[in-house]
Amino acid sequence: MMLPYLTGERQRSHSAQSGSGGTVGRVQVLALDLVNSSSGNSFSQGRHCMIKLSTVDIVIIVAYLAIVVALGTFMKRRAAKNIGSYFLGGRSLPWWALAMSGSSSYFDITGTMWIVSLFVVMGLKGFWVQWIWGFVIPVFYMVYMGKWIRRSGVMTGSEWMETRFGSGKAGEAARASYTLYAVLTITAFLAYGATGMGKFGSVYLPFSDHVCAALIIGITGIYVIAGGFHGVVMVEIFQTIVLSAGAVLIAYLGFSHVSPAALAAKVGPEWGSLTPRWEFASLADSGYKLFGALLIIWVMKGLLLSLSGPEQLYDFQRFLAAKNPKDASKLGALWGVIHTVRWPMAMALAVLGIVGLAGQGDPEKVLPQVVQQMLPIGVRGFVIAALLSGFLATFNSTVNGGASYIVKDIYHKYLRPGASERQLIHASYVSSAALIALGVAIGFAATSINQMFTWIMGTLGAGVLMPNVLRWYWWRMNGWGYAAGAVSGMVLSLIQAFTPYFSSLPLYVTFPAIVLMVVAITVAVTLASSPTDPETLRKFYTEVRPSGFWGPVARKCSAPVKPRKTSSTCSLWSILIGIPWLVSMYLLPTYLVLHRYTEAAYALAIVAAGSVALYFTWYRRLAEE
């Protein structure tokens, strides 16, 4: 398959340009513009420029959307059986289906554009930035966190708070603060997704950003609202297949049409190195100058996020919907494996953009330009459908997860405790529609995708990070401490966002400051208030069987609980093995796209050795579940 943009005179002109020393500088400017444009500085104010699609491409895209809506609508009857079926699929869904659903939920268009821009700017060093959102969290899911969540047997993350902190005032405070944070975060992510989807769609459709966002999200909302969790998972299985096929196709095109020599002529020798640097003087304007200091924060945030378990999004649902704890662990493993296709796809888009689009102007449109100018008719439509799959998967899960919090933790608990199953299902429809409308409305007002994402993940996330960690591993942590930590974290995050002085501070200053203040408040309030009811702690400990500082509770259990020492040791070894195993799995196909066969062989060796080791430290022990 030939890429039209890299053939004939254009290919020769690019080859001629590659010999000049100034080309690397132009690519560097392109890279910096990409990062800046993702923050909305130029993209949000840019000209509307529609790229015309062929009839074949349009037919493929419309057919894909029709199948998605049909699948979701078909699942409506199963979803409407009861509220458990609507939000958890009646806990009858196979673990591999939940894994496919969860993995595709991580694969959105806007996030992929962000990753592509990082690869253009930093090359392989862009992998280090992924720690900020905990890209190794599937390892923790598969080793122990997935089964801990499933053992609780609840329906939502907020409901889980009651099993941990009790149903008294302290438990109510923890649950209310968790729900508040969940709804705020989910609404913000819906706005983030709507903004990105509107900007992406306007490149291909003859409408404004706002109209495209409303149109695409309106179509998606039909089956999200009607289908519930059954619809989400079944559609996302189809979406995962389409998305994975599209990602593999793009990775192949990047591999086959960008030679090492052509790429080397456009970038410096450091671009292909994974070894981090303390300082990037050339990236001062993009905020990444002190790369080493940021790297420490990224890794710290990623590890703490992984230790804290699912945040207030939709991950909780996947594990609560598993048939049993064993399935919850297996879906965590497959979750990470399926997500592997994202990285070679992003790298392929980056190298195609660097080699094929240098000097084309308007750098924030690299992805749609690559799709339009380098892909033949038919393939182009399929790839756009694959990219739509990524957005739809994330959007579906976010809406369904947000609706579950509103219905179970607000409507059913406080407004209509005696509501019938039918009334709860109808409330789910209304809350899903309200979330969609609110997200689109906020998206209309938003102009900065990158700033919104950074604030959600780096600042707002820092505010609840430590309360979420301590709830699992420290028995003395109580509901008052959690609520105080979460609320203070939200307040500090808002102060940081809306105060000019604090908003100008770098992440390596604001993140540790917020985390330390929240820890101090959480621990102080916890120790100043009464411990959680002993019976609540005993029940939680015996059912969930967490590790950590639970000695006082363990000693009070009348019946001995399964020994933890051996289990904790195996879990620790599995984590230490699993992190390089998963990262190497991500790097392996990425190295292949770059024709880096030696590094790919090393990554393959680590994956193979890690798989053997994990069989003994993790997989064989699943039988005990």
Stockholm file with secondary structure:
# STOCKHOLM 1.0

chainA/1-625         MMLPYLTGERQRSHSAQSGSGGTVGRVQVLALDLVNSSSGNSFSQGRHCMIKLSTVDIVIIVAYLAIVVALGTFMKRRAAKNIGSYFLGGRSLPWWALAMSGSSSYFDITGTMWIVSLFVVMGLKGFWVQWIWGFVIPVFYMVYMGKWIRRSGVMTGSEWMETRFGSGKAGEAARASYTLYAVLTITAFLAYGATGMGKFGSVYLPFSDHVCAALIIGITGIYVIAGGFHGVVMVEIFQTIVLSAGAVLIAYLGFSHVSPAALAAKVGPEWGSLTPRWEFASLADSGYKLFGALLIIWVMKGLLLSLSGPEQLYDFQRFLAAKNPKDASKLGALWGVIHTVRWPMAMALAVLGIVGLAGQGDPEKVLPQVVQQMLPIGVRGFVIAALLSGFLATFNSTVNGGASYIVKDIYHKYLRPGASERQLIHASYVSSAALIALGVAIGFAATSINQMFTWIMGTLGAGVLMPNVLRWYWWRMNGWGYAAGAVSGMVLSLIQAFTPYFSSLPLYVTFPAIVLMVVAITVAVTLASSPTDPETLRKFYTEVRPSGFWGPVARKCSAPVKPRKTSSTCSLWSILIGIPWLVSMYLLPTYLVLHRYTEAAYALAIVAAGSVALYFTWYRRLAEE
#=GR chainA/1-625 SS CCCGGGSHHHHHHHHHHTTSTHHHHHHHHHHHHHHHHHTTTTTTTSCCCCCCCCHHHHHHHHHHHHHHHHHHHHTHHHHTTCHHHHHHGGGCSCHHHHHHHHHHHTCCHHHHHHHHHHHHHHGGGHHHHGGGGTTTHHHHIIIIIHHHHHHHCCSSHHHHHHHHHCSSHHHHHHHHHHHHHHHHHHHHHHHHHHHHHHHHHHHHSSSCHHHHHHHHHHHHHHHHHHHHHHHHHHHHHHHHHHHHHHHHHHHHHHHHHCCHHHHHTTSCGGGGCCSCCSCCGGGGGGTCSSHHHHHHHHHHHHHHHHHHCCCSSSHHHHHHTSSSHHHHHHHHHHHHHHGGGHHHHHHHHHHHHHHHHTTCSCGGGHHHHHHHHHSCTTHHHHHHHHHHHHHHHHHHHHHHHHHHHHIIIIIIIIICTTCCHHHHHHHHHHHHHHHHHHHHHHHHHCCCHHHHHHIIIIIIHHHHHHHHHHHHHBTTCCHHHHHHHHHHHHHHHHHHHHCHHHHTSCHHHHHHHHHHHHHHHHHHHHHHSCCCCHHHHHHHHHHHCCCSBCHHHHHHCSSCCCCCHHHHHHHHHHHHHHHHHHHHHHHHHHHHHTTCHHHHHHHHHHHHHHHHHHHHHTGGGGGGC
#=GC SS_cons         CCCGGGSHHHHHHHHHHTTSTHHHHHHHHHHHHHHHHHTTTTTTTSCCCCCCCCHHHHHHHHHHHHHHHHHHHHTHHHHTTCHHHHHHGGGCSCHHHHHHHHHHHTCCHHHHHHHHHHHHHHGGGHHHHGGGGTTTHHHHIIIIIHHHHHHHCCSSHHHHHHHHHCSSHHHHHHHHHHHHHHHHHHHHHHHHHHHHHHHHHHHHSSSCHHHHHHHHHHHHHHHHHHHHHHHHHHHHHHHHHHHHHHHHHHHHHHHHHCCHHHHHTTSCGGGGCCSCCSCCGGGGGGTCSSHHHHHHHHHHHHHHHHHHCCCSSSHHHHHHTSSSHHHHHHHHHHHHHHGGGHHHHHHHHHHHHHHHHTTCSCGGGHHHHHHHHHSCTTHHHHHHHHHHHHHHHHHHHHHHHHHHHHIIIIIIIIICTTCCHHHHHHHHHHHHHHHHHHHHHHHHHCCCHHHHHHIIIIIIHHHHHHHHHHHHHBTTCCHHHHHHHHHHHHHHHHHHHHCHHHHTSCHHHHHHHHHHHHHHHHHHHHHHSCCCCHHHHHHHHHHHCCCSBCHHHHHHCSSCCCCCHHHHHHHHHHHHHHHHHHHHHHHHHHHHHTTCHHHHHHHHHHHHHHHHHHHHHTGGGGGGC
//
